[in-house]
Amino acid sequence: MINARKAAVVGCGFVGSSIAFSLMQRGIFSELVLIDVNHAKAEGEAMDLSHGLPYVASMDIYAGDYKDVADCAMVIITAGANQKQGETRLDLIEKNVSILRAIIPQINATGFEGILMMVANPVDVLTYAAQRISGYPVERVFGSGTVLDTARLKYMLGQHLDVDSRSVHAVIIGEHGDSELPVWSAANISGIELNHFCEIRGHFNHDASTEQLYEDVRDSAYEIIARKGATYYGIAMAVARIADSVVKDEHAVLPVSVELQGEYGLSGLALSIPSVVGKCGIEKVLEIPLNGKEMTALQSSAEQLKKVIATLHL
């Protein structure tokens, strides 16, 4: 039987431990298992986190192994090689698929019936690989996708327009990586069309501004890695937001990485597309309206990922 308030994080590096910290602060789980090939590292993280429990919601955090995931509602996989400076997310593919081939059979062996969320990069390719390796229904296997990229876009638009980023409604879709694309045609500020709101704020050079914002979002991870060596806080908060929607059955619309089954005429890959997320995973992948330029960019993003997937023999 699934314990709806139990989750596991596989991989206790910067990303995994930051996700555990973010989940602990939100208090959405009552039991959190940390798993790492270096068990002592998982133990240390569990001890460190547990010492803060008197100041947050009551929960049990401990280092475990794969037998502990059997009744988890969610398993979050962050284990994988880190993205180094000058390295793209796609450069990580061979290393991280090999790691998945080692991890997922151990999860399968427990009879796990919950949701498998991929966070390791390149997340879209690894989401597709995880579904193929696990054999789980596609609605139960998804990735963190462009939830973080979308937050970056909202933040940067908010900074550009001097408005609360929570009032910005915009989304990044496609690959969580260099071929991602913003859906400018649907962007608005609390219902006010983006270009009109820009003009209200005294900005009129729309094409140049949106191109610069897109590049800043796309290159954010590289800029952060160049300065501090890794990114982990932003993705930790993004993953916690997704977990919230699952545990609370919110039916939130989030641009997670999902296997496409004909949406936008695409199949045979996973891409980050706005989807309704609830307690059973992906309820519906949404085909949001795209203009011609955006559709072309999405198709191009898909083609790049399909070429990578074709090399993996999944």
ZAKOLPA-714999 format. One record per residue (C-alpha): residue number from 1; x, y, z. Coordinates in pm, 1 decimal, padded with zeros to 6 digits. Example, Ala and Ser with C-alpha at 12.3 -4.5 7.8 and 13.67 -1.06 7.14 Angstrom:
ZAKOLPA-714999
@pos->1, xx->01230.0, yy->-00450.0, zz->00780.0
@pos->2, xx->01367.0, yy->-00106.0, zz->00714.0
***
This chain:
ZAKOLPA-714999
@pos->1, xx->00000.0, yy->00000.0, zz->00000.0
@pos->2, xx->00124.1, yy->00347.9, zz->-00087.5
@pos->3, xx->00198.0, yy->00585.3, zz->00199.9
@pos->4, xx->00084.3, yy->00920.3, zz->00053.1
@pos->5, xx->00308.2, yy->01111.0, zz->00294.6
@pos->6, xx->00630.8, yy->00920.0, zz->00225.7
@pos->7, xx->00896.4, yy->01006.9, zz->-00033.4
@pos->8, xx->01251.2, yy->00910.1, zz->-00119.7
@pos->9, xx->01534.3, yy->01114.9, zz->-00267.4
@pos->10, xx->01792.0, yy->00912.1, zz->-00457.7
@pos->11, xx->02122.3, yy->01098.5, zz->-00474.2
@pos->12, xx->02242.9, yy->01318.0, zz->-00188.6
@pos->13, xx->02466.0, yy->01563.9, zz->-00369.5
@pos->14, xx->02396.7, yy->01937.2, zz->-00373.1
@pos->15, xx->02069.9, yy->01896.4, zz->-00563.7
@pos->16, xx->01935.3, yy->01599.5, zz->-00369.0
@pos->17, xx->02017.9, yy->01741.6, zz->-00027.1
@pos->18, xx->01873.0, yy->02081.3, zz->-00124.0
@pos->19, xx->01551.9, yy->01910.4, zz->-00238.6
@pos->20, xx->01533.9, yy->01725.3, zz->00093.8
@pos->21, xx->01578.4, yy->02056.9, zz->00277.3
@pos->22, xx->01306.6, yy->02223.2, zz->00070.7
@pos->23, xx->01066.1, yy->01932.3, zz->00122.5
@pos->24, xx->01134.3, yy->01937.3, zz->00496.4
@pos->25, xx->01058.7, yy->02308.9, zz->00519.6
@pos->26, xx->00728.4, yy->02268.0, zz->00332.1
@pos->27, xx->00623.8, yy->01987.7, zz->00564.8
@pos->28, xx->00431.6, yy->01798.5, zz->00296.6
@pos->29, xx->00577.8, yy->01456.7, zz->00382.1
@pos->30, xx->00585.3, yy->01281.6, zz->00718.6
@pos->31, xx->00861.7, yy->01039.1, zz->00614.7
@pos->32, xx->01160.6, yy->01108.6, zz->00391.9
@pos->33, xx->01418.3, yy->00847.2, zz->00290.5
@pos->34, xx->01760.3, yy->00956.4, zz->00163.9
@pos->35, xx->01947.9, yy->00708.0, zz->-00056.4
@pos->36, xx->02299.9, yy->00745.9, zz->-00190.3
@pos->37, xx->02572.8, yy->00516.2, zz->-00316.4
@pos->38, xx->02775.4, yy->00675.0, zz->-00033.6
@pos->39, xx->02554.3, yy->00568.0, zz->00256.0
@pos->40, xx->02755.3, yy->00769.0, zz->00507.7
@pos->41, xx->02682.0, yy->01085.3, zz->00306.7
@pos->42, xx->02308.9, yy->01007.3, zz->00319.3
@pos->43, xx->02336.7, yy->00948.4, zz->00693.4
@pos->44, xx->02513.5, yy->01279.3, zz->00744.3
@pos->45, xx->02251.3, yy->01469.3, zz->00544.8
@pos->46, xx->01969.3, yy->01299.5, zz->00735.9
@pos->47, xx->02129.4, yy->01385.4, zz->01068.3
@pos->48, xx->02189.0, yy->01747.3, zz->00970.6
@pos->49, xx->01831.7, yy->01791.9, zz->00846.0
@pos->50, xx->01680.5, yy->01613.6, zz->01145.8
@pos->51, xx->01842.9, yy->01855.3, zz->01386.1
@pos->52, xx->01621.0, yy->02130.9, zz->01244.5
@pos->53, xx->01296.5, yy->01938.2, zz->01292.4
@pos->54, xx->01204.1, yy->02111.0, zz->01620.7
@pos->55, xx->01146.9, yy->02425.4, zz->01412.5
@pos->56, xx->00935.4, yy->02275.9, zz->01130.5
@pos->57, xx->00660.8, yy->02014.7, zz->01086.3
@pos->58, xx->00708.8, yy->01674.7, zz->01249.1
@pos->59, xx->00858.8, yy->01413.8, zz->01017.5
@pos->60, xx->01101.3, yy->01123.1, zz->01008.4
@pos->61, xx->01414.9, yy->01174.5, zz->00794.5
@pos->62, xx->01662.5, yy->00890.1, zz->00762.9
@pos->63, xx->01920.8, yy->00728.9, zz->00537.6
@pos->64, xx->01786.9, yy->00411.3, zz->00383.1
@pos->65, xx->01821.5, yy->00178.8, zz->00089.0
@pos->66, xx->01599.6, yy->00068.2, zz->-00199.0
@pos->67, xx->01384.0, yy->-00165.8, zz->00009.5
@pos->68, xx->01253.6, yy->00147.9, zz->00183.8
@pos->69, xx->01091.9, yy->00285.9, zz->-00132.6
@pos->70, xx->00831.5, yy->00009.4, zz->-00165.0
@pos->71, xx->00548.9, yy->00215.2, zz->-00009.5
@pos->72, xx->00667.1, yy->00563.0, zz->-00117.8
@pos->73, xx->00422.9, yy->00793.4, zz->-00293.7
@pos->74, xx->00713.8, yy->00948.9, zz->-00481.0
@pos->75, xx->01074.5, yy->00868.6, zz->-00560.3
@pos->76, xx->01283.8, yy->01164.7, zz->-00674.9
@pos->77, xx->01597.4, yy->01070.7, zz->-00869.3
@pos->78, xx->01876.9, yy->01327.5, zz->-00866.8
@pos->79, xx->02166.3, yy->01081.2, zz->-00885.9
@pos->80, xx->02395.5, yy->01146.3, zz->-01177.3
@pos->81, xx->02712.4, yy->01313.1, zz->-01294.6
@pos->82, xx->02728.6, yy->01687.5, zz->-01233.6
@pos->83, xx->02724.6, yy->01939.5, zz->-01517.1
@pos->84, xx->03070.3, yy->02094.6, zz->-01535.6
@pos->85, xx->03158.3, yy->02440.4, zz->-01661.7
@pos->86, xx->03146.4, yy->02444.3, zz->-02041.7
@pos->87, xx->02950.1, yy->02118.5, zz->-02053.4
@pos->88, xx->02593.0, yy->02105.2, zz->-02184.7
@pos->89, xx->02317.7, yy->01899.2, zz->-02024.5
@pos->90, xx->02321.2, yy->01668.1, zz->-02326.1
@pos->91, xx->02690.5, yy->01591.8, zz->-02267.8
@pos->92, xx->02584.0, yy->01410.0, zz->-01951.4
@pos->93, xx->02356.0, yy->01165.1, zz->-02126.4
@pos->94, xx->02564.4, yy->00848.2, zz->-02150.6
@pos->95, xx->02687.6, yy->00869.7, zz->-01792.8
@pos->96, xx->02345.1, yy->00927.6, zz->-01648.1
@pos->97, xx->02152.6, yy->00668.0, zz->-01848.3
@pos->98, xx->02402.8, yy->00412.2, zz->-01719.0
@pos->99, xx->02329.3, yy->00526.4, zz->-01364.6
@pos->100, xx->01953.7, yy->00487.7, zz->-01428.9
@pos->101, xx->02009.5, yy->00133.8, zz->-01553.9
@pos->102, xx->02162.8, yy->00057.0, zz->-01214.3
@pos->103, xx->01904.7, yy->00237.0, zz->-00999.0
@pos->104, xx->01565.3, yy->00165.7, zz->-01153.5
@pos->105, xx->01573.4, yy->-00217.9, zz->-01143.4
@pos->106, xx->01632.8, yy->-00189.8, zz->-00768.2
@pos->107, xx->01322.7, yy->00030.1, zz->-00737.5
@pos->108, xx->01121.2, yy->-00209.3, zz->-00957.4
@pos->109, xx->01218.8, yy->-00502.4, zz->-00737.1
@pos->110, xx->01036.4, yy->-00348.1, zz->-00438.0
@pos->111, xx->00697.7, yy->-00342.6, zz->-00612.4
@pos->112, xx->00697.1, yy->00038.2, zz->-00600.4
@pos->113, xx->00364.8, yy->00180.1, zz->-00726.2
@pos->114, xx->00416.4, yy->00551.4, zz->-00673.8
@pos->115, xx->00542.2, yy->00834.6, zz->-00892.0
@pos->116, xx->00895.4, yy->00844.8, zz->-01031.7
@pos->117, xx->01022.8, yy->01199.7, zz->-01077.2
@pos->118, xx->01343.5, yy->01261.1, zz->-01267.7
@pos->119, xx->01558.3, yy->01561.9, zz->-01179.9
@pos->120, xx->01902.8, yy->01453.5, zz->-01307.2
@pos->121, xx->02003.6, yy->01605.6, zz->-01643.1
@pos->122, xx->01940.1, yy->01600.6, zz->-01929.4
@pos->123, xx->01600.1, yy->01564.7, zz->-01766.2
@pos->124, xx->01384.5, yy->01522.2, zz->-02078.4
@pos->125, xx->01596.4, yy->01239.4, zz->-02219.9
@pos->126, xx->01633.9, yy->01075.7, zz->-01878.9
@pos->127, xx->01258.5, yy->01095.8, zz->-01817.7
@pos->128, xx->01199.6, yy->00907.2, zz->-02140.5
@pos->129, xx->01474.8, yy->00659.1, zz->-02051.6
@pos->130, xx->01334.9, yy->00609.2, zz->-01700.5
@pos->131, xx->00991.3, yy->00521.7, zz->-01837.3
@pos->132, xx->01138.6, yy->00274.6, zz->-02084.4
@pos->133, xx->01367.7, yy->00113.1, zz->-01826.9
@pos->134, xx->01102.1, yy->00098.0, zz->-01552.4
@pos->135, xx->00802.5, yy->-00002.4, zz->-01763.9
@pos->136, xx->00578.5, yy->00213.2, zz->-01543.9
@pos->137, xx->00275.4, yy->00385.4, zz->-01700.3
@pos->138, xx->00374.8, yy->00714.6, zz->-01862.5
@pos->139, xx->00157.6, yy->00917.5, zz->-01623.7
@pos->140, xx->00366.5, yy->00792.5, zz->-01329.9
@pos->141, xx->00706.0, yy->00890.5, zz->-01475.8
@pos->142, xx->00781.9, yy->01256.5, zz->-01532.3
@pos->143, xx->01062.7, yy->01503.8, zz->-01486.2
@pos->144, xx->01108.7, yy->01844.7, zz->-01326.4
@pos->145, xx->01116.6, yy->01978.7, zz->-01682.4
@pos->146, xx->01110.8, yy->02355.0, zz->-01731.6
@pos->147, xx->00941.7, yy->02436.6, zz->-01401.2
@pos->148, xx->01265.0, yy->02607.8, zz->-01293.0
@pos->149, xx->01322.3, yy->02773.5, zz->-01633.8
@pos->150, xx->00968.2, yy->02910.5, zz->-01617.5
@pos->151, xx->01035.1, yy->03050.6, zz->-01269.7
@pos->152, xx->01351.7, yy->03215.2, zz->-01402.7
@pos->153, xx->01151.5, yy->03371.7, zz->-01686.5
@pos->154, xx->00886.8, yy->03501.9, zz->-01447.2
@pos->155, xx->01152.2, yy->03641.8, zz->-01215.9
@pos->156, xx->01344.5, yy->03815.7, zz->-01493.0
@pos->157, xx->01029.1, yy->03956.6, zz->-01650.5
@pos->158, xx->00924.9, yy->04082.5, zz->-01309.2
@pos->159, xx->01262.7, yy->04252.0, zz->-01267.2
@pos->160, xx->01244.5, yy->04402.8, zz->-01616.9
@pos->161, xx->00893.9, yy->04542.1, zz->-01562.3
@pos->162, xx->00928.8, yy->04622.0, zz->-01190.6
@pos->163, xx->00633.3, yy->04401.9, zz->-01100.5
@pos->164, xx->00587.2, yy->04107.6, zz->-00861.5
@pos->165, xx->00698.1, yy->03792.7, zz->-01045.9
@pos->166, xx->00388.7, yy->03612.9, zz->-00912.8
@pos->167, xx->00180.3, yy->03841.3, zz->-01135.5
@pos->168, xx->00374.3, yy->03726.9, zz->-01444.2
@pos->169, xx->00209.5, yy->03451.2, zz->-01648.6
@pos->170, xx->00459.0, yy->03303.7, zz->-01893.6
@pos->171, xx->00604.8, yy->02963.7, zz->-01966.5
@pos->172, xx->00915.9, yy->02798.0, zz->-02109.5
@pos->173, xx->00854.4, yy->02473.3, zz->-02301.7
@pos->174, xx->01053.8, yy->02218.5, zz->-02502.5
@pos->175, xx->01389.8, yy->02090.3, zz->-02386.7
@pos->176, xx->01514.5, yy->02183.2, zz->-02042.6
@pos->177, xx->01830.3, yy->02304.8, zz->-02209.6
@pos->178, xx->01967.8, yy->02505.7, zz->-02494.9
@pos->179, xx->01675.5, yy->02453.7, zz->-02736.3
@pos->180, xx->01402.9, yy->02554.8, zz->-02490.2
@pos->181, xx->01158.0, yy->02824.0, zz->-02599.5
@pos->182, xx->00944.4, yy->03088.4, zz->-02430.0
@pos->183, xx->00581.3, yy->03110.6, zz->-02539.1
@pos->184, xx->00572.7, yy->03487.1, zz->-02580.3
@pos->185, xx->00241.4, yy->03473.0, zz->-02768.2
@pos->186, xx->00061.9, yy->03364.6, zz->-02451.1
@pos->187, xx->00256.7, yy->03574.2, zz->-02197.5
@pos->188, xx->00066.1, yy->03829.3, zz->-01991.5
@pos->189, xx->00085.5, yy->04025.5, zz->-01669.8
@pos->190, xx->-00232.0, yy->03946.5, zz->-01475.0
@pos->191, xx->-00431.5, yy->03931.9, zz->-01796.0
@pos->192, xx->-00268.1, yy->04229.5, zz->-01969.1
@pos->193, xx->-00093.4, yy->04126.7, zz->-02292.2
@pos->194, xx->00283.9, yy->04136.5, zz->-02247.2
@pos->195, xx->00377.8, yy->04397.6, zz->-02508.1
@pos->196, xx->00099.0, yy->04626.9, zz->-02390.5
@pos->197, xx->00216.7, yy->04598.7, zz->-02030.2
@pos->198, xx->00574.9, yy->04665.6, zz->-02141.7
@pos->199, xx->00458.5, yy->04989.3, zz->-02303.2
@pos->200, xx->00273.0, yy->05085.2, zz->-01987.3
@pos->201, xx->00609.4, yy->05052.4, zz->-01812.9
@pos->202, xx->00791.7, yy->05252.7, zz->-02080.5
@pos->203, xx->00950.9, yy->04965.7, zz->-02275.6
@pos->204, xx->00894.8, yy->04971.1, zz->-02652.9
@pos->205, xx->01179.3, yy->04770.9, zz->-02811.3
@pos->206, xx->00993.7, yy->04441.0, zz->-02772.8
@pos->207, xx->01189.5, yy->04209.7, zz->-03001.8
@pos->208, xx->01529.9, yy->04301.6, zz->-02861.4
@pos->209, xx->01404.0, yy->04285.6, zz->-02501.9
@pos->210, xx->01237.1, yy->03946.6, zz->-02534.1
@pos->211, xx->01539.8, yy->03800.3, zz->-02711.4
@pos->212, xx->01769.1, yy->03921.8, zz->-02432.2
@pos->213, xx->01536.0, yy->03785.7, zz->-02164.2
@pos->214, xx->01522.1, yy->03449.2, zz->-02340.3
@pos->215, xx->01901.1, yy->03430.3, zz->-02363.8
@pos->216, xx->01936.7, yy->03524.4, zz->-01997.2
@pos->217, xx->01695.0, yy->03247.8, zz->-01895.3
@pos->218, xx->01852.1, yy->02990.0, zz->-02126.7
@pos->219, xx->02204.5, yy->03065.7, zz->-02004.3
@pos->220, xx->02118.4, yy->03100.8, zz->-01634.9
@pos->221, xx->02260.3, yy->02764.5, zz->-01532.4
@pos->222, xx->02588.6, yy->02831.0, zz->-01714.8
@pos->223, xx->02619.6, yy->03170.5, zz->-01544.4
@pos->224, xx->02554.5, yy->03022.1, zz->-01201.1
@pos->225, xx->02791.7, yy->02729.6, zz->-01258.2
@pos->226, xx->03063.8, yy->02971.5, zz->-01368.5
@pos->227, xx->03027.1, yy->03158.6, zz->-01038.5
@pos->228, xx->02956.8, yy->02890.4, zz->-00776.5
@pos->229, xx->03014.5, yy->02557.5, zz->-00948.6
@pos->230, xx->02660.3, yy->02417.2, zz->-00941.9
@pos->231, xx->02291.4, yy->02508.8, zz->-00927.8
@pos->232, xx->02070.6, yy->02358.7, zz->-00658.4
@pos->233, xx->01849.4, yy->02600.2, zz->-00462.6
@pos->234, xx->01623.7, yy->02696.4, zz->-00752.9
@pos->235, xx->01565.1, yy->02340.0, zz->-00867.6
@pos->236, xx->01502.2, yy->02231.3, zz->-00507.2
@pos->237, xx->01217.3, yy->02482.2, zz->-00476.0
@pos->238, xx->01081.2, yy->02382.8, zz->-00817.9
@pos->239, xx->01074.8, yy->02014.1, zz->-00722.4
@pos->240, xx->00904.6, yy->02095.1, zz->-00391.7
@pos->241, xx->00638.6, yy->02288.3, zz->-00583.6
@pos->242, xx->00572.9, yy->01982.9, zz->-00803.5
@pos->243, xx->00563.4, yy->01753.9, zz->-00499.5
@pos->244, xx->00308.1, yy->01987.5, zz->-00340.0
@pos->245, xx->00075.3, yy->01940.7, zz->-00635.3
@pos->246, xx->00105.1, yy->01562.4, zz->-00613.2
@pos->247, xx->00062.0, yy->01524.1, zz->-00237.1
@pos->248, xx->-00221.5, yy->01778.2, zz->-00213.8
@pos->249, xx->-00381.7, yy->01661.7, zz->-00540.5
@pos->250, xx->-00384.7, yy->02023.6, zz->-00656.2
@pos->251, xx->-00431.8, yy->01957.9, zz->-01028.6
@pos->252, xx->-00179.7, yy->02237.3, zz->-01085.7
@pos->253, xx->-00065.7, yy->02316.8, zz->-01438.9
@pos->254, xx->00314.1, yy->02285.4, zz->-01446.0
@pos->255, xx->00561.1, yy->02253.2, zz->-01739.8
@pos->256, xx->00698.1, yy->01915.1, zz->-01635.6
@pos->257, xx->00882.7, yy->01677.9, zz->-01866.2
@pos->258, xx->00637.2, yy->01420.7, zz->-01999.9
@pos->259, xx->00636.7, yy->01154.5, zz->-02268.8
@pos->260, xx->00435.9, yy->01286.6, zz->-02562.6
@pos->261, xx->00177.9, yy->01064.8, zz->-02728.2
@pos->262, xx->00074.3, yy->01268.3, zz->-03029.0
@pos->263, xx->00053.7, yy->01612.7, zz->-02870.2
@pos->264, xx->00180.4, yy->01871.6, zz->-03119.2
@pos->265, xx->00219.6, yy->01577.8, zz->-03359.0
@pos->266, xx->00509.6, yy->01443.3, zz->-03151.6
@pos->267, xx->00581.0, yy->01103.4, zz->-02998.8
@pos->268, xx->00876.1, yy->00886.0, zz->-02905.2
@pos->269, xx->01029.1, yy->01139.0, zz->-02664.4
@pos->270, xx->00966.0, yy->01340.6, zz->-02350.4
@pos->271, xx->00949.5, yy->01719.5, zz->-02358.6
@pos->272, xx->00860.5, yy->01985.9, zz->-02104.4
@pos->273, xx->00499.1, yy->02080.5, zz->-02172.6
@pos->274, xx->00237.2, yy->02232.9, zz->-01936.7
@pos->275, xx->00046.4, yy->01943.9, zz->-01780.4
@pos->276, xx->-00213.5, yy->01894.0, zz->-01509.9
@pos->277, xx->-00038.3, yy->01730.6, zz->-01212.6
@pos->278, xx->-00221.8, yy->01554.2, zz->-00929.5
@pos->279, xx->-00192.4, yy->01264.0, zz->-00686.6
@pos->280, xx->-00178.8, yy->01003.4, zz->-00965.6
@pos->281, xx->00082.8, yy->01193.9, zz->-01165.1
@pos->282, xx->00014.2, yy->01340.8, zz->-01508.3
@pos->283, xx->-00360.4, yy->01382.9, zz->-01559.6
@pos->284, xx->-00347.2, yy->01566.7, zz->-01890.5
@pos->285, xx->-00078.9, yy->01705.2, zz->-02121.8
@pos->286, xx->-00200.5, yy->02041.5, zz->-02250.7
@pos->287, xx->-00150.4, yy->02159.4, zz->-02607.4
@pos->288, xx->-00132.3, yy->02531.9, zz->-02545.7
@pos->289, xx->-00174.6, yy->02746.6, zz->-02859.1
@pos->290, xx->00154.6, yy->02833.0, zz->-03031.6
@pos->291, xx->00220.3, yy->03071.8, zz->-03316.9
@pos->292, xx->00408.8, yy->02955.0, zz->-03627.2
@pos->293, xx->00752.3, yy->03058.7, zz->-03501.1
@pos->294, xx->00697.8, yy->02887.8, zz->-03166.4
@pos->295, xx->00572.2, yy->02568.2, zz->-03326.9
@pos->296, xx->00878.0, yy->02556.1, zz->-03552.2
@pos->297, xx->01106.1, yy->02605.2, zz->-03250.8
@pos->298, xx->00927.8, yy->02328.8, zz->-03058.5
@pos->299, xx->00960.3, yy->02087.6, zz->-03351.2
@pos->300, xx->01330.7, yy->02174.3, zz->-03377.5
@pos->301, xx->01379.5, yy->02113.6, zz->-03003.6
@pos->302, xx->01204.4, yy->01777.3, zz->-03039.0
@pos->303, xx->01419.7, yy->01672.3, zz->-03334.2
@pos->304, xx->01739.1, yy->01742.3, zz->-03139.6
@pos->305, xx->01624.9, yy->01526.5, zz->-02849.7
@pos->306, xx->01501.9, yy->01243.7, zz->-03073.1
@pos->307, xx->01848.3, yy->01222.5, zz->-03231.6
@pos->308, xx->01997.3, yy->01175.8, zz->-02885.3
@pos->309, xx->01734.8, yy->00918.6, zz->-02784.6
@pos->310, xx->01802.8, yy->00719.4, zz->-03102.7
@pos->311, xx->02161.3, yy->00659.4, zz->-02984.3
@pos->312, xx->02052.5, yy->00503.4, zz->-02654.6
@pos->313, xx->01885.4, yy->00181.5, zz->-02781.1
@pos->314, xx->01615.8, yy->00196.6, zz->-02514.1
***
